[in-house]
Amino acid sequence: MFDFEKGRVRYIKGGKYPQCHTVFIDDEIRVLIDPACDAEKLKPIQSEKSIDIVINSHCHEDHFLNNYLFPEAQLWVPALEADFYLDIRQLIDAWTYAEPANKEYRENIKKNI
């Protein structure tokens, strides 16, 4: 399931976006960093024991795509981007394109925030 392991740190490659990778820290506090790799690789982690913290390095869908798989986890995000997680319109205005791509983008990310 993991592409690389060193001690309690595990690395999972790829997913919908070829370069979206996830770091899993399996310690007393279980942490996922940028859970956007293949969702099928993340599901066994959650079913084994819950994740305590999800960290998104920044607010791009190739970093937060699978946040929704961990509804009980604390979500840690950069303070300057916190509003993007609270109001999808702000995220869309900041990172999206002109219509009609805007509508498709909104639909793709709506379930993840």
GROMACS elastic network, one bead per residue, 0.5 to 0.9 nm:
[ bonds ]
;  ai    aj funct       b0    kb
    1    12     6  0.74959   500
    1    41     6  0.62812   500
    1    42     6  0.88828   500
    1    44     6  0.89852   500
    2     5     6  0.68348   500
    2    10     6  0.62892   500
    2    11     6  0.58338   500
    2    12     6  0.51709   500
    2    13     6  0.78546   500
    2    41     6  0.81563   500
    3    10     6  0.75596   500
    3    11     6  0.56985   500
    3    12     6  0.53049   500
    3    13     6  0.63286   500
    4     9     6  0.83954   500
    4    10     6  0.57756   500
    4    11     6  0.50670   500
    4    12     6  0.70822   500
    4    13     6  0.87461   500
    5     8     6  0.72953   500
    5     9     6  0.58314   500
    5    11     6  0.63098   500
    6     9     6  0.53804   500
    6    10     6  0.64828   500
    6    11     6  0.88071   500
    7    10     6  0.78430   500
    7    26     6  0.88066   500
    8    24     6  0.81125   500
    8    25     6  0.56609   500
    8    26     6  0.50944   500
    8    27     6  0.61885   500
    9    23     6  0.70475   500
    9    24     6  0.58738   500
    9    26     6  0.64181   500
    9    27     6  0.84742   500
   10    22     6  0.83887   500
   10    23     6  0.57960   500
   10    24     6  0.50155   500
   10    25     6  0.62777   500
   10    26     6  0.76752   500
   11    21     6  0.72860   500
   11    22     6  0.59362   500
   11    24     6  0.62403   500
   11    25     6  0.88113   500
   12    20     6  0.89897   500
   12    21     6  0.56848   500
   12    22     6  0.51289   500
   12    23     6  0.63564   500
   12    24     6  0.77811   500
   12    37     6  0.66774   500
   12    38     6  0.83980   500
   12    41     6  0.77745   500
   12    42     6  0.87750   500
   13    18     6  0.81473   500
   13    19     6  0.74336   500
   13    20     6  0.69069   500
   13    22     6  0.66035   500
   13    23     6  0.88875   500
   13    37     6  0.62286   500
   13    38     6  0.79944   500
   14    17     6  0.64648   500
   14    19     6  0.54892   500
   14    20     6  0.50687   500
   14    21     6  0.51447   500
   14    22     6  0.79900   500
   14    36     6  0.78860   500
   14    38     6  0.63598   500
   15    18     6  0.57587   500
   15    19     6  0.75737   500
   15    20     6  0.62493   500
   15    21     6  0.74704   500
   15    36     6  0.67227   500
   15    39     6  0.75827   500
   15    62     6  0.87950   500
   16    19     6  0.86723   500
   16    20     6  0.76394   500
   16    36     6  0.78038   500
   16    37     6  0.70297   500
   16    38     6  0.66591   500
   16    62     6  0.79532   500
   16    65     6  0.89278   500
   17    20     6  0.54724   500
   17    21     6  0.88020   500
   17    36     6  0.81565   500
   17    37     6  0.78002   500
   17    62     6  0.63428   500
   18    21     6  0.82329   500
   18    37     6  0.85712   500
   19    37     6  0.85438   500
   19    62     6  0.81738   500
   20    34     6  0.79028   500
   20    35     6  0.83299   500
   20    36     6  0.58351   500
   20    37     6  0.56021   500
   20    38     6  0.88088   500
   20    62     6  0.55303   500
   20    63     6  0.66237   500
   21    33     6  0.87386   500
   21    34     6  0.70826   500
   21    35     6  0.73948   500
   21    36     6  0.64902   500
   21    37     6  0.52195   500
   21    38     6  0.87035   500
   21    62     6  0.85018   500
   21    63     6  0.80501   500
   22    32     6  0.68646   500
   22    33     6  0.57113   500
   22    34     6  0.52826   500
   22    35     6  0.51837   500
   22    36     6  0.63838   500
   22    37     6  0.57847   500
   22    63     6  0.82202   500
   23    31     6  0.80770   500
   23    32     6  0.57264   500
   23    33     6  0.50555   500
   23    34     6  0.70134   500
   23    35     6  0.76300   500
   24    30     6  0.74647   500
   24    31     6  0.57705   500
   24    33     6  0.64348   500
   24    35     6  0.86434   500
   24    45     6  0.89609   500
   25    29     6  0.79147   500
   25    30     6  0.56395   500
   25    31     6  0.50457   500
   25    32     6  0.64126   500
   25    33     6  0.82984   500
   26    29     6  0.71277   500
   26    31     6  0.67823   500
   26    32     6  0.87520   500
   26    51     6  0.89278   500
   27    30     6  0.53897   500
   27    31     6  0.79782   500
   29    51     6  0.78153   500
   29    52     6  0.60117   500
   29    53     6  0.75888   500
   30    49     6  0.86261   500
   30    50     6  0.75658   500
   30    51     6  0.51287   500
   30    52     6  0.52174   500
   30    53     6  0.65249   500
   30    54     6  0.87532   500
   31    51     6  0.59959   500
   31    52     6  0.59774   500
   31    54     6  0.57724   500
   31    55     6  0.73764   500
   31    73     6  0.88173   500
   32    35     6  0.61359   500
   32    51     6  0.72125   500
   32    52     6  0.84037   500
   32    53     6  0.64791   500
   32    55     6  0.62036   500
   32    56     6  0.85674   500
   33    36     6  0.88513   500
   33    53     6  0.84388   500
   33    54     6  0.58848   500
   33    56     6  0.59513   500
   33    57     6  0.72539   500
   33    63     6  0.81906   500
   34    37     6  0.80588   500
   34    54     6  0.73209   500
   34    55     6  0.60608   500
   34    57     6  0.64491   500
   34    58     6  0.83961   500
   34    62     6  0.78120   500
   34    64     6  0.57810   500
   34    65     6  0.81843   500
   34    66     6  0.84008   500
   34    67     6  0.82057   500
   35    38     6  0.85126   500
   35    39     6  0.82192   500
   35    42     6  0.77508   500
   35    54     6  0.75192   500
   35    55     6  0.81574   500
   35    56     6  0.77228   500
   35    62     6  0.84115   500
   35    63     6  0.61527   500
   35    64     6  0.59039   500
   35    65     6  0.66682   500
   35    66     6  0.54520   500
   35    67     6  0.62052   500
   35    69     6  0.89472   500
   36    39     6  0.72645   500
   36    42     6  0.89558   500
   36    61     6  0.76005   500
   36    62     6  0.55845   500
   36    63     6  0.51707   500
   36    64     6  0.56840   500
   36    66     6  0.52307   500
   36    67     6  0.76787   500
   37    40     6  0.86149   500
   37    41     6  0.74273   500
   37    42     6  0.76479   500
   37    62     6  0.81188   500
   37    63     6  0.83902   500
   37    65     6  0.80912   500
   37    66     6  0.77338   500
   38    41     6  0.55060   500
   38    42     6  0.68802   500
   38    66     6  0.84179   500
   39    42     6  0.50535   500
   39    43     6  0.62974   500
   39    65     6  0.88274   500
   39    66     6  0.64822   500
   39    69     6  0.80955   500
   40    43     6  0.54758   500
   40    44     6  0.75640   500
   41    44     6  0.65694   500
   41    45     6  0.76360   500
   42    45     6  0.53872   500
   42    46     6  0.66850   500
   42    47     6  0.89490   500
   42    66     6  0.84559   500
   42    69     6  0.80923   500
   43    46     6  0.52985   500
   43    47     6  0.62414   500
   43    48     6  0.86999   500
   43    69     6  0.74334   500
   44    47     6  0.50348   500
   44    48     6  0.60346   500
   44    49     6  0.87729   500
   45    48     6  0.53795   500
   45    49     6  0.66490   500
   45    50     6  0.75517   500
   45    51     6  0.78971   500
   46    49     6  0.55481   500
   46    50     6  0.50601   500
   46    51     6  0.62448   500
   46    69     6  0.78542   500
   46    70     6  0.72488   500
   47    50     6  0.68084   500
   50    70     6  0.78793   500
   50    72     6  0.78712   500
   50    73     6  0.77440   500
   51    54     6  0.73546   500
   51    70     6  0.67949   500
   51    72     6  0.76433   500
   51    73     6  0.57355   500
   51    74     6  0.85845   500
   52    70     6  0.87078   500
   52    72     6  0.74881   500
   52    74     6  0.62030   500
   52    75     6  0.88845   500
   53    70     6  0.87626   500
   53    72     6  0.87232   500
   53    75     6  0.59496   500
   53    76     6  0.70710   500
   54    67     6  0.73063   500
   54    70     6  0.77328   500
   54    73     6  0.61920   500
   54    74     6  0.60901   500
   54    76     6  0.61278   500
   54    77     6  0.85816   500
   55    58     6  0.87584   500
   55    64     6  0.86834   500
   55    74     6  0.83406   500
   55    75     6  0.59493   500
   55    77     6  0.60160   500
   55    78     6  0.89335   500
   56    59     6  0.68123   500
   56    60     6  0.87224   500
   56    63     6  0.60863   500
   56    64     6  0.61417   500
   56    67     6  0.87491   500
   56    75     6  0.76158   500
   56    76     6  0.63877   500
   56    77     6  0.52556   500
   56    78     6  0.76365   500
   57    60     6  0.88240   500
   57    63     6  0.70698   500
   57    64     6  0.87609   500
   57    76     6  0.85403   500
   57    77     6  0.64941   500
   57    78     6  0.68642   500
   58    61     6  0.89989   500
   58    63     6  0.68637   500
   58    64     6  0.81706   500
   58    77     6  0.66967   500
   58    78     6  0.64409   500
   58    81     6  0.71952   500
   59    62     6  0.84341   500
   59    63     6  0.67538   500
   59    64     6  0.67923   500
   59    77     6  0.78808   500
   59    78     6  0.83673   500
   59    81     6  0.66696   500
   59    82     6  0.85677   500
   59    84     6  0.71813   500
   59    85     6  0.78024   500
   59    91     6  0.79246   500
   60    63     6  0.54763   500
   60    64     6  0.65133   500
   60    65     6  0.81956   500
   60    91     6  0.88973   500
   60    95     6  0.80199   500
   61    64     6  0.50877   500
   61    65     6  0.50129   500
   61    66     6  0.87542   500
   61   108     6  0.86996   500
   61   109     6  0.68287   500
   61   112     6  0.83561   500
   62    65     6  0.58186   500
   62    66     6  0.89798   500
   63    66     6  0.81649   500
   63    67     6  0.87172   500
   64    67     6  0.53853   500
   64    68     6  0.85179   500
   64   109     6  0.88958   500
   64   112     6  0.69275   500
   64   113     6  0.79690   500
   65    68     6  0.77277   500
   65   108     6  0.89312   500
   65   109     6  0.72275   500
   65   111     6  0.87291   500
   65   112     6  0.58304   500
   65   113     6  0.85172   500
   66    69     6  0.56989   500
   66    70     6  0.79124   500
   66   112     6  0.63610   500
   67    70     6  0.57592   500
   67    71     6  0.73930   500
   67    75     6  0.83999   500
   67   112     6  0.58687   500
   67   113     6  0.72613   500
   68    71     6  0.57767   500
   68   111     6  0.70633   500
   68   112     6  0.52043   500
   68   113     6  0.70591   500
   69    72     6  0.89409   500
   69   112     6  0.86643   500
   70    73     6  0.55725   500
   70    74     6  0.87025   500
   71    74     6  0.81680   500
   71    75     6  0.89805   500
   76    79     6  0.88350   500
   76    82     6  0.89495   500
   77    80     6  0.84956   500
   77    81     6  0.69971   500
   77    82     6  0.62690   500
   77    85     6  0.85208   500
   78    81     6  0.54577   500
   78    82     6  0.62720   500
   79    82     6  0.51545   500
   79    83     6  0.82463   500
   80    83     6  0.75958   500
   80    84     6  0.89192   500
   81    84     6  0.55191   500
   81    85     6  0.73244   500
   81    91     6  0.86494   500
   82    85     6  0.54668   500
   82    86     6  0.66896   500
   83    87     6  0.60668   500
   83    88     6  0.84752   500
   83    90     6  0.69938   500
   83    91     6  0.78458   500
   84    87     6  0.54535   500
   84    88     6  0.60107   500
   84    89     6  0.76808   500
   84    90     6  0.53849   500
   84    92     6  0.82333   500
   84    94     6  0.83822   500
   84   113     6  0.88683   500
   85    88     6  0.65501   500
   85    90     6  0.84782   500
   85    91     6  0.73373   500
   85   113     6  0.59874   500
   86    90     6  0.84152   500
   86    91     6  0.88925   500
   86   113     6  0.78560   500
   87    90     6  0.56182   500
   87    91     6  0.69038   500
   87   113     6  0.87606   500
   88    91     6  0.50689   500
   88    92     6  0.61875   500
   88    93     6  0.85735   500
   88   106     6  0.78871   500
   88   109     6  0.84853   500
   88   110     6  0.73189   500
   88   113     6  0.75675   500
   89    92     6  0.50514   500
   89    93     6  0.60139   500
   89    94     6  0.84845   500
   89   106     6  0.85279   500
   90    93     6  0.50895   500
   90    94     6  0.60817   500
   90    95     6  0.86240   500
   91    94     6  0.51762   500
   91    95     6  0.60961   500
   91    96     6  0.77765   500
   92    95     6  0.54173   500
   92    96     6  0.50845   500
   92    97     6  0.81294   500
   92   102     6  0.72485   500
   92   105     6  0.77200   500
   92   106     6  0.68136   500
   93    96     6  0.60038   500
   93    97     6  0.81777   500
   93   102     6  0.88816   500
   96   101     6  0.77215   500
   96   102     6  0.59279   500
   96   105     6  0.70652   500
   96   106     6  0.86110   500
   97   100     6  0.81452   500
   97   101     6  0.59483   500
   97   102     6  0.54376   500
   97   105     6  0.83946   500
   98   101     6  0.61046   500
   98   102     6  0.56997   500
   98   103     6  0.89493   500
   99   103     6  0.65035   500
   99   104     6  0.87284   500
  100   103     6  0.55186   500
  100   104     6  0.69485   500
  100   105     6  0.89309   500
  101   104     6  0.52245   500
  101   105     6  0.61198   500
  101   106     6  0.85645   500
  102   105     6  0.51408   500
  102   106     6  0.61201   500
  102   107     6  0.87181   500
  103   106     6  0.51073   500
  103   107     6  0.62998   500
  103   108     6  0.87149   500
  104   107     6  0.51992   500
  104   108     6  0.62435   500
  104   109     6  0.88307   500
  105   108     6  0.51360   500
  105   109     6  0.63666   500
  105   110     6  0.84784   500
  106   109     6  0.54779   500
  106   110     6  0.58197   500
  107   110     6  0.53738   500
  107   111     6  0.77134   500
  108   111     6  0.71968   500
  108   112     6  0.81706   500
  109   112     6  0.53608   500
  109   113     6  0.69282   500
  110   113     6  0.60662   500
